[in-house]
């Protein structure tokens, strides 16, 4: 019978997070296989698959330079904000570059995972089409946008009601041309949908609970996030970064109140960034009608909290997702019954177990894939230390039992920000941990081998 140390690790999901986890486990000498429920790699970026949430028109809202993996650049001749087709091609090229495809089993849906025993005993993975298998450890990298979050609106709407999770294009799953459309939600999906619908619908209204800052894709010809990154690398204080960013936004697309919108009830950077170059111009052109919070449905009518009432044919709810990992009891990851959100060190590592991690359980205010690459390096280091270097493993165990560093930004208290992290500080802390763990692993490798 094999001990857990002799078993491979299991990576669940072959999207951006799973691929980099698989790559770094193998690079660290840890055997691993990846299970993917769809017929190919790409995860959310595999447009048209059952689990994909992207639209036909989706492109990145973070620049390619702040999105790409640190060890694999996106082509220099690509646009600053690649579309979903290019994103999928990039992930496929990443898998080919590092020989990952042979370690990915596609068409295998994980149904349940459970501990094989106490911490250190490994995990048992139940998946479709094969008997349960034991693994030394598990990396959950399946994403968390599975269960749509619907707004709690009393009454019934007799038109077409759908969630952004199911929207694909102006004709799928239903045609919106010539119809009256209400989009609910002030995040990036809601703003993108409002702009897209405004080009086809007879009327487009956009309902938000509060005012939001909108960031253009480019400021003076350069991606807005790269301009912000320069100030972060210069260690500019938060007040100065806000001042520079506000001036750049005002000089490019204007601040919300200059377009007749509500002033935000928070400061810039205190909500997840809304990146959109067209929204405010469409509002100025009266192609999008701003609306307040929805109070109730009444047949074909929507009642707003400000007393307004309007008939619509279609309502699209771009109201986010519940944080769920459906194949595991999230209490095993420290979740409480209140919301089911795992409570992990840096949203990544279990405080007590060295054999499980959740890569990608973050919402950074910039690109994510490069950050998940650093997460994966830390997970691979933990797996290596657990198997071969007990002192290094003990150091990491003690480190993640300490309280994490506070975010430099206090985000608005809402479900939207449950997983929000300030990308620069978060990545820097990850890199510190990786460097320190690598140093301890190198010290272990340098020890003389004692022969029997």
N, C-alpha and C positions, 0 to 999 in steps of 0.2 A: 504494500500500500504506500502510495506517495505521501510525503509530508507536504504541507502547504508551500514550503520553500522550493519544492521541485516543480510546482505547477506554474503555468503561465498566468499573466494578468489578462483580464477581459476589459476591452474598451467598448462601451455601448454608444453607437452612433458614429457614422462616417461623414459628418459635416465638418466645418472648419475646426471645431474644438476636438473632435474625435481623431481627426487625421493628425493633428500636431501632437496629441497625446500618444498615439501609436508610434509616430516617428521618434519621439524622444525616449520612449520606453526602450525601443530597439537600440537606439544610439547608446543607451546606458547599459546595454547588455542584458536587459530584462525581456524575456520572451513574452509576447502578447499577441492576441488576436482581437479583431474588431468585428462586432456584429451590427449589421445595418438592415433595417426592416425594408427599405426601398430596394429597387433593382439596380441602383448605382450609387456612387458617392456624391456628396454635395450638400446633403441635408436640406436646410431651408432654401438654399440657392438652386435646388433642382426644380425649377419651375414646372408646375403641372403635376408633381408628385402629390400623393395624398397628405403629406405632412408639411408641404411648402406653404408659406404665408406671403410670398412675394407676389406683386402684380406684374402684368406684362410690361409695364412701364417703369418698374422699380430700378433704381440705381443707388449706389452708395450715398449716404449723407456725410460720410467722412472721406477725406481724400485718400487716394491709393497709398500715398507714402505713410500715412498714419494708420492704415488698415492692414497692410501686408505683413506677412511673417518676417521676423528679423533675419531669418536665414534663407529667404527666397523672395526676390524682388518681383514686383509686377513690371511688365514691359514698359519701358520709358516712353514709347510712342502711344500708349493708351491715354485716354482722357483722364483728367484729374479725378473724376468721379465715375468709375466704370459701372456699366449696367449689369443686370443679373446674369446675362449670357457670358460676359467676360469674367464675372466672379466664378461661375461654374467652371469655365475653361481654366482659370487660374488654379482652382482647387484640384482639378484633374491633372494639371501639369505638376503641381506639388506632389501629388501621390506618385506620379510617374518618376519624378526626379529622385525620390527617396525609396522607391520600390515598395510602396505600401499596399498596392492593389492585391498582391498575393496573400496578404495577411487579413484581408477584409472578406467576410462572408456576407454576401448580399441576400436579400429576401428572407432574412432571419429576424423575426420580431421577438424581442425580449418580453416575456410575459410577467416574470417575477424574479426577483433576486432576494436571497435571504442569507444571513450569516450561517456558515457551516458550524459555528460554535462560538466560543468566546473570542475576543480580539486576538488576532494572530492565527486563527484557524482557517481563515479564508472565507470564500463565498460560494454559494451554489446558485447557478444561473439557469432558469427555466426559459426555454425559447421554443418557438414553433419548429416542428419538423425534426426534432432531435431530442434525445433523452437529456435530463438535467446533467450539467457538467460542473465540476469543481474548479475554482481558480484561486490563486494566491491572493489576488486583489482585484478590485473593480474600479474602473474610471467611468463615471457617468458623464457622458458628453452628448446627450440626446436633445439638448435644447429644453426650453421651458415654455415655449409659446404653443402649448397644446390645447388648453381649455380656454375658450374665449370668455372674457369678463363682460357680462351684459350690464348695462345701467339699470338701476332699480327705478323704473318709471311706472306709476300706476296707470290703470286703464288698458285699453286694447287698441292697437293700430290695425286698420283693415286693409292698408296697402301692403306693399312688399317691404318686409323688414329683414335685414341681413346684417351680419357682422363682417367687419373688414377681413376677418380670417378667410371668408368665402369669396371675397371680391377678387376677380382676376383681370377684368377689362371692362370697357364701356358696353360690351355685349355679353359678357359672361360673369355671373350666372344668369343675368337678365339684361335686357337692353334698357339703357337710361335715356336714349335720344328722345328729345321732345317731352320729357317727363319732369315733374317737380320733385326735386331731390333735397333731402336734409341729411347732412353729414354731422354726426355727433362725435366730438372729441378733438382736443386741441394739440395732440401730439403730431409727430411727423406723418404717420399714416393718415390721420384725419385731415391734415393740411394738404397732403399730396392728393387725397381723394377729392377734396373740395375743388382743387385746381383742375383735376382731370374731368370731374363731372361738369364743371362750369363751361367746358368746351363742347359739351354734347347736350346737356339737359336744357329744358325750357327755362327752368329756374333752379338755382343752387343756393341753399342757405347753409351756414356753418355755425353750429352751436358749440359754445365753449363755456365752461364754468367761470373762468377767470381770464384776465388779460395775460398774454405771453409775449416775451421778446422773440422776434424772428431774426435769424441770422442768415445773411446771403451766403451763397456758395463761394463767391470770390469777393475779396476786398482789394481794390487797386490791382486787379489782374492776378492775384495769388490766392490759392485756397484759404478760406478764412481760418480753418483750424491750424494751418501751418504758420500763419501770422501769430496766432495765439501761442503756438508751441515755442516760437522764438522767445517770447516774453517769459514763458515758463523756464526755459533753459537759462535765461538771464537772471532767474530768481527774482523777477519783478514782484512787488507786493500785490496782493489781491486788489486793493483799491486802484492801483495804477493799471492793472490789466483790465479792470472794469471800465475805467475812463477811456483807455485807448480803444477798447472794443466798441463802446457806445458811440464814440466819435466815428469809427469806421463804419458801423451800421448806419448811423444817421446820414453819412455822406454817400452811402451806396443805395440803400432801399428805403431809408427813413425809419424812425422809431414808431411804434404802434400808434401812439396818440396823434402823430402827424397825419395818420390815415383815418382818424375818427374812431379808433378802437380804444377799448378800456386801457387805462394804465395798469400794468401788472402790479399785483399786490406783493411782489417779492423783488429782490434785486437780481440783476443779470448773473447768470451761472447757478442760481439756486433752484432751477428746474432743468430737466434734461433738455438740451438745446433743440429748438425747432429750426431746421435748416431748410429754407425754401426761398427760391429767387423770384417766384411768380405770384405767391399768395397776395401780397399787398397790392400789386399792380392790378390783379383781377378784382380785388375789392374796390379799388379806385375807379375801375371801369364799370362798376355795378354788375359785374358778372357773378360775383359772390356776395351774398347779403349776410353780414354778420348777425348772429342771433345769440341770445343768452341761454341760460340753462333751461332744460326742458322740465316742465312741471308735471305733465300728464299727457297721455294719448286719449283721444276721444273720436273713435272711428277713423275717418280720413284726416282729422285735424290733429295738430300738435299744439298744446298749450304751453306757453313759456312763463317762467317765473316773474317776468316783468309785466305780465298781463296780456302780452300779445297772443295771437292765435293765427294759424296758417294751415291751409290744406296742402298735403303732400301725397305724391304717389309712391315714393320710395324713401325709406329711412335706412341709412347705413351707420352702424355703430362702430366707430373706431376707438374703442374704449379699453383696449389692452387685453391682458391675459392673466389668469390665475397662475401663480407659480406652482407647478405640479410636476412630479416625477412619478408617473402612474404605476410603475412596476416595482416600487419600493415603498415600504412603510416609512414615511419621512420622519417618524419619531426615532428611527435608527440613525438619522442624521441630525438629531437635536431639535427637530421641529416641535412646536407646541400645537395643541388642537385648535388654537385661535385662528391661524391662517395657513398652517401647513408648510411654511417656508423653512427650509433647512437652516440650522444655526451652525455655521462652520467658520473656522478660522480663515479670515480673508475671503469668505464665501467660497472656499476651496477645499480645505483639509478638515477632517474630523478631529475634534480636540483629543480623542482618546485612541482612535484606531489608526494604525499605519497601513491599512489595507483597503482603503476606500477614499476616493476624492471625487469632486464634482467640478469638472473643467467647463468654463463658460457660463457659470451661474452669476453673471455680473451684467450690468448695463453701464458701460463707461460713457463719459461725455465726449468721446472721440472714437476712433477706430478700435475694433476689438480683437482681430485675429493676432496681431503682434503681441498683445497682452496675454491671450490664451497660450501663445507659444512659450512665454515665460512661466505661466502657470504650469504648463506641461513639463518644463525642465525641472521645476521644484517637485512635482509629483514623481517624475522619473528618479530624481535624487533620493526621495523618500523611499521608493521601492528598492533602489540599490542599497541604501543604508540599512534598511530593515533586513535584507537578505544577507549582506556581507559585512557591514560595519556597525555593530551595535552601539558604539560610542557616538557615532554621527547620528544614528537614529534617536538615541536618547537626547542629544542636544536639540534636535528638531522637535521632539515630543515636548520638552520643557519650554521651548520657545513658543509653541502654539497654544500652550496653556496660559500664557500671559494675555492680558487684554490687548487688543489690537490698537494701532494708532488711530486717533480720531481723524476723520476727514477734514481737510482744510476748509471745506464748504459745508454749510448747513442747508440741506435740501428741504424743499416744501414737504410737509408731512402728507403724503398721499400714496395709494398703492403703486402709482407709477414709479415711485422712487425707492421701492423696497430693496432693489438690487443695484441702485445707483452708486457709482464710484467715480471719484475724480481721477482721471486716467493717469496723470503724470505722477502724482504722489503714490498711487496704488502700484503702478509699474515699478517705480523706484524702490518701494519697500519689497516687492517681489524679488527684484534683482539683488538687493542686499541679502535676502535669505538664500537665494541660489548661490551667490558668491561664497557666503559663509559655509553653506553645506558642501559645496564643491571643494573648498579648502580642507574640510575635515575628511572628505572622501579621498582626496589626494594623499593626505597623511596616512590614511589606512593602506592605500596601495603601495606607499613607499616603505611600509614595514617589511622586514626580511621574512621570507617564507620559512616556516619551521617544518622540517620534514619529519615524518614519523620514524 
